[in-house]
Amino acid sequence: MLQFSLEHLGLAARDPLTLKDWYVRALGAQPVFDNGQSPPAYLLEMPGGMLLEIYPAGSVLPQTRDNTLAGWRHLALRVTSIEQARDTLVKAGIALSEPIKPAGGGGRVLFFADPEGNLLHLVERTGASFGAGTSALTWAPAPTRQRFRAIIFDMDGVIVDSEPLHERAFREVFQELGYGDTHGMDFAAYYGRSDEALWRDFLAKHKPALCLSELLARKRARFLELLKAEQPLFAGLPELVEKLAARYFLAVASGSPHPVIDGVLEMGNLRRFFPVVVSAEDVAREKPAPDIFLRAAALLNVVPADACVIEDSAAGVRAAKAAGMSVIAITNTLSAGQLTGATRVVHTYAEIAVLLDDSLES
């Protein structure tokens, strides 16, 4: 007679990337394969050894019926202590709407759902023996040193080497307006701040004929032209983002307007890694006020202490600290001596990966 053992379970998903990230964060799964396609498919190893495949709903093999619905009926995972498992889920930010209940056949069960409504059971068995030989189906909280739940990226000077392009775009617009040699603006003083801050000071200083909205539009258009032509993503940044996305909630919090942020995140297909994007347009006060980082944390549903910011500017470092967050400053724009308020100062993206792998201590 043929003998069977579990190879993997397959889960159809409307959004495979988001669901994969949820299983990594909530249940301690480890990614072991990514097919590199769009939409993607993933193979995860759950704590205890069970393999879980997450693939796009709608995937279909020749001569089979179309799989148009996501999900399974349910997935039951055995635990040693259901109270410990419940407490771990709560700490991970998982909403539990029902109490622990008796399980059929003896023991106790806790029901909850993943973000796409798939039903999960955590089962603690007592008395009768169930599932002999299925130890690979057991689940226990994965040991971790991970301190943070979310990483918030500044954009200009962190994701993209755009500060020189911003300055060039401003200078070209100044030249068009007749202020090429007389604008008197100190660009370094505006690192980490919005275009509006510089233009307001320029307006107060020179009182040109154009209004603020016209100046903003001119500079933005010129900057987007330069950005599209040069595609200046920092080397090592895309790899860091992809690695962190498997373990953390990610957000962008930038002083740039949304059209500029969108243009940057189109490069390297980065947008898929950032479920939350916040612009200075979305908050009342720009950096060094903490508003933009607090807004990002709220949208990620994490408390400030559970977030770490990656910045390159002194204003951004002050904003992150004012928000009650740890901050890693990278010397892409300023020297280490100008970033002394940061929790850590680094020179490379590899250093950031090591710090977050080792759970940054403040």
C-alpha positions in Angstrom: 0.0 0.0 0.0 1.2 3.5 -0.8 2.3 5.6 2.2 1.8 9.3 2.2 3.2 12.2 4.3 2.5 15.9 4.0 4.7 17.7 1.5 3.0 21.1 1.6 -0.3 22.9 1.8 -1.3 25.4 -0.9 -3.2 28.6 -0.2 -4.6 30.7 -3.0 -4.3 34.4 -2.2 -5.7 37.6 -3.7 -2.5 39.4 -2.6 0.3 36.8 -2.2 2.9 39.3 -1.0 0.8 40.8 1.8 -0.3 37.4 2.9 3.2 36.0 2.9 4.4 38.9 5.0 1.5 38.3 7.5 2.5 34.6 8.0 6.1 35.6 8.5 5.3 38.3 11.1 2.4 36.6 12.9 3.3 33.0 12.9 7.1 33.0 12.5 7.2 31.4 9.0 10.4 31.5 7.1 10.5 32.1 3.3 12.3 29.4 1.5 11.4 30.1 -2.2 10.1 33.0 -4.3 9.3 32.2 -7.9 10.2 35.8 -8.9 7.1 36.2 -11.1 4.4 38.8 -11.0 2.1 38.1 -9.3 4.5 36.1 -7.1 4.3 32.7 -5.4 6.1 31.8 -2.2 7.0 28.7 -0.3 7.2 29.2 3.5 8.4 26.8 6.2 6.2 27.1 9.3 7.8 26.6 12.8 7.7 22.8 13.3 8.5 22.0 9.6 5.2 22.3 7.8 5.6 23.8 4.3 3.0 26.3 3.1 2.7 27.5 -0.5 1.0 30.8 -1.2 0.1 31.4 -4.8 -2.1 33.8 -6.7 -5.8 33.1 -6.8 -6.8 32.6 -10.4 -3.7 30.4 -11.1 -4.8 27.5 -13.4 -3.1 24.5 -14.9 -4.1 23.3 -18.4 -7.2 21.1 -18.4 -8.1 22.0 -14.8 -10.9 24.2 -13.5 -10.1 27.8 -12.9 -9.2 28.5 -9.3 -11.1 31.8 -8.9 -11.5 31.8 -5.1 -8.8 32.4 -2.4 -8.4 30.4 0.7 -9.1 27.1 2.3 -11.8 26.0 4.7 -9.4 26.2 7.6 -5.9 25.3 8.8 -5.4 23.7 12.3 -2.1 24.0 14.0 -1.2 22.2 17.2 0.4 24.1 20.1 1.8 23.0 23.5 0.3 25.9 25.5 -2.7 27.7 24.0 -2.3 30.6 26.5 1.3 31.2 25.4 0.2 31.0 21.8 -2.6 33.5 22.4 -0.3 35.9 24.2 2.2 35.7 21.4 -0.4 36.5 18.8 -1.7 39.5 20.8 1.9 40.9 21.1 2.2 40.5 17.3 -0.8 42.7 16.9 -3.2 40.0 15.8 -6.9 40.7 16.6 -8.6 37.8 18.4 -12.4 38.2 18.6 -13.2 34.9 20.3 -12.0 33.3 23.6 -10.4 29.9 24.0 -13.0 27.2 23.6 -13.3 23.4 24.2 -12.0 21.3 21.2 -13.9 18.3 19.9 -12.3 15.1 21.1 -10.6 16.7 24.1 -8.5 19.8 24.5 -9.0 23.5 23.7 -9.1 25.6 20.6 -8.6 29.2 19.6 -10.0 30.5 16.3 -8.7 33.5 14.4 -8.3 34.6 10.8 -5.6 35.8 8.5 -6.0 39.1 6.5 -7.9 37.4 3.7 -10.4 35.8 6.0 -8.9 32.3 6.0 -9.8 30.5 9.2 -7.0 29.2 11.5 -7.3 27.0 14.6 -4.7 26.7 17.3 -5.4 23.4 19.1 -4.0 22.2 22.5 -4.8 18.5 22.8 -5.3 16.7 26.1 -6.2 13.1 26.8 -6.7 11.1 23.6 -3.9 10.9 21.1 -4.6 12.6 17.7 -2.6 12.7 14.5 0.1 10.1 15.3 3.1 10.8 13.1 2.1 14.3 12.2 4.5 16.2 14.4 5.4 18.4 11.4 2.0 20.1 11.9 2.7 21.5 15.3 3.3 25.2 15.8 5.0 27.1 18.6 6.1 30.7 18.6 9.4 31.1 16.7 12.3 32.3 18.8 13.3 35.7 17.8 15.5 38.6 18.8 13.5 41.0 16.6 12.8 44.1 18.6 10.9 46.2 16.0 7.7 45.5 14.1 8.1 48.2 11.5 10.8 50.0 9.5 10.1 53.5 8.2 12.2 54.7 5.3 12.9 58.3 4.4 13.1 58.5 0.7 15.4 61.3 -0.6 19.0 60.4 0.3 18.0 57.0 1.6 16.1 55.2 -1.1 17.2 57.3 -4.0 20.3 59.5 -4.5 18.1 62.5 -5.3 19.5 65.4 -3.3 21.8 66.4 -6.1 18.9 66.2 -8.5 16.7 68.3 -6.3 19.4 71.0 -6.1 19.9 70.8 -9.9 16.2 71.2 -10.5 16.0 74.2 -8.2 19.0 75.8 -9.9 17.5 75.4 -13.3 14.2 76.9 -12.3 16.1 79.8 -10.6 18.0 80.3 -13.8 14.7 80.5 -15.8 13.4 83.1 -13.3 16.5 85.2 -13.6 18.0 84.3 -10.2 20.7 81.9 -11.4 23.5 83.7 -9.4 21.4 85.6 -6.9 18.9 83.1 -5.4 20.8 83.1 -2.1 19.4 79.7 -1.0 21.5 77.3 1.2 20.3 73.9 -0.1 22.0 71.9 2.7 19.8 73.7 5.2 16.7 72.1 3.5 17.9 68.5 3.5 15.0 66.4 4.8 12.5 69.2 4.4 9.9 69.8 1.8 10.1 71.8 -1.5 7.5 74.2 0.0 9.8 75.2 2.8 12.5 76.3 0.4 10.1 78.1 -1.9 8.4 80.0 0.9 11.8 81.3 2.0 12.6 82.2 -1.6 9.3 84.0 -2.0 9.9 86.0 1.2 13.4 86.9 0.0 12.8 87.8 -3.6 9.0 88.3 -4.1 8.9 87.0 -7.7 5.9 87.2 -9.9 5.0 83.5 -9.8 3.0 82.2 -6.8 3.9 79.2 -4.6 1.9 76.7 -6.5 3.5 77.7 -9.8 7.0 77.4 -8.4 6.2 74.0 -6.9 4.9 72.7 -10.2 7.9 74.0 -12.2 10.4 72.5 -9.9 8.5 69.2 -9.6 8.2 68.8 -13.3 11.9 69.4 -13.8 12.9 67.0 -11.0 10.7 64.2 -12.4 12.4 64.6 -15.8 15.8 64.3 -14.2 14.7 61.4 -12.0 13.3 59.4 -15.0 16.5 60.0 -17.0 19.0 59.0 -14.3 17.2 56.4 -12.1 19.5 57.0 -9.2 18.6 54.2 -6.7 21.4 53.6 -4.2 23.3 50.4 -4.8 22.3 47.8 -2.2 19.0 49.5 -1.3 16.6 47.3 -3.3 18.2 44.2 -1.7 17.9 45.6 1.8 14.2 46.5 1.2 13.4 43.0 -0.1 15.1 41.4 2.9 13.4 43.6 5.5 10.0 43.2 3.9 10.1 39.5 4.8 10.3 40.4 8.5 8.9 43.8 9.1 6.0 46.2 8.1 7.6 48.8 5.8 6.6 52.4 5.1 8.0 55.4 3.3 7.8 58.8 5.1 9.1 61.5 2.8 9.1 65.3 2.5 8.5 64.9 -1.2 5.0 65.2 -2.7 3.2 62.0 -3.7 3.8 62.2 -7.5 7.6 62.3 -6.8 7.3 59.4 -4.3 5.4 57.4 -6.8 8.0 58.1 -9.5 10.8 56.8 -7.2 9.0 53.7 -6.0 8.3 52.7 -9.6 12.1 52.2 -10.0 13.1 48.7 -9.2 9.5 47.7 -8.6 9.8 48.9 -5.0 6.2 50.0 -4.5 5.1 46.4 -3.7 7.2 46.4 -0.6 5.6 49.5 1.0 1.9 49.2 2.0 2.1 52.6 3.6 3.4 55.8 2.0 3.2 59.2 3.7 4.2 62.5 2.2 4.7 65.9 3.9 1.5 66.8 2.1 -0.4 64.5 4.4 0.6 66.1 7.8 0.4 69.5 9.4 4.0 69.9 10.2 7.1 68.8 8.3 10.4 67.4 9.7 11.9 68.1 12.2 8.4 67.8 13.7 7.5 64.1 14.3 4.1 64.2 12.5 5.1 62.3 9.4 6.6 59.4 11.3 3.7 59.2 13.7 1.3 59.2 10.8 3.2 56.3 9.2 3.2 54.3 12.5 -0.5 54.9 12.9 -1.2 53.6 9.4 1.0 50.5 10.0 -0.9 50.0 13.3 2.3 49.9 15.4 3.3 52.0 18.4 6.2 54.4 17.9 8.6 52.4 20.2 8.1 49.4 17.8 9.3 51.4 14.8 12.8 52.1 13.5 13.4 54.9 11.1 16.1 55.0 8.4 17.2 58.6 7.7 20.0 60.6 6.1 19.3 64.1 7.3 19.6 65.9 10.7 16.0 67.1 10.4 14.8 63.6 9.9 16.8 62.2 12.8 15.3 64.9 15.1 11.8 64.1 13.8 12.3 60.3 14.4 13.6 60.9 17.9 10.7 63.3 18.7 8.3 60.6 17.6 9.8 58.2 20.2 11.4 56.0 17.6 14.9 54.5 17.1 16.7 55.9 14.1 19.5 54.5 11.9 21.2 57.4 10.1 23.2 56.6 6.9 25.9 58.9 5.8 24.7 59.3 2.2 24.2 63.0 2.5 25.8 64.3 5.8 28.8 63.2 7.8 28.6 61.1 10.9 29.4 64.1 13.0 26.3 65.8 11.6 24.1 62.9 12.6 25.1 62.5 16.2 21.5 62.4 17.5 20.8 59.0 15.8 20.6 55.7 17.6 23.2 54.4 15.2 25.1 55.9 12.4 26.2 53.7 9.5 27.9 54.1 6.1 26.4 51.2 4.1 23.2 49.3 3.7 24.9 46.1 4.7 25.5 47.6 8.1 21.7 48.4 8.4 20.9 44.7 7.6 23.3 43.5 10.3 21.9 45.9 12.9 18.3 44.9 12.3 19.3 41.2 12.1 20.9 41.6 15.6 18.0 43.6 17.0 19.2 47.2 17.3 19.7 48.3 20.9 19.1 52.0 21.7 
